[in-house]
Amino acid sequence: MKANQELLHHFSCDQCKYWWAVGSKSFEVGQFLYCTNCGYLNRIDAIDTSRNTPNSSGDTLLAP
C-alpha cells in the first residue's frame, strides 16, 4: 500500500463558531485569518499538533 500525508488545519471562528478546514498551507500562531462564513478577522492563538487522536467511534485508524 502507498500512503500520502496531507497537511490540514481545522479552524473555528471566534465570532460565529463556523468550522472549516484548509489543506496544503502552513499557518503560524499570531497570523490572522478571515472566517469563510461571516468574514470576521480571527487571530490564530494556538495550533494543536496532536496525532493519532481517536475518531468518533473511539478507535484510531491504525490496526493493533
Secondary structure, 3 states (H helix, E strand, C coil): CCCCCCCEEEEECCCCCCEEEEECCCCCCCCEEECCCCCCEEECCCCCCCCCCCCCCCCCCCCC
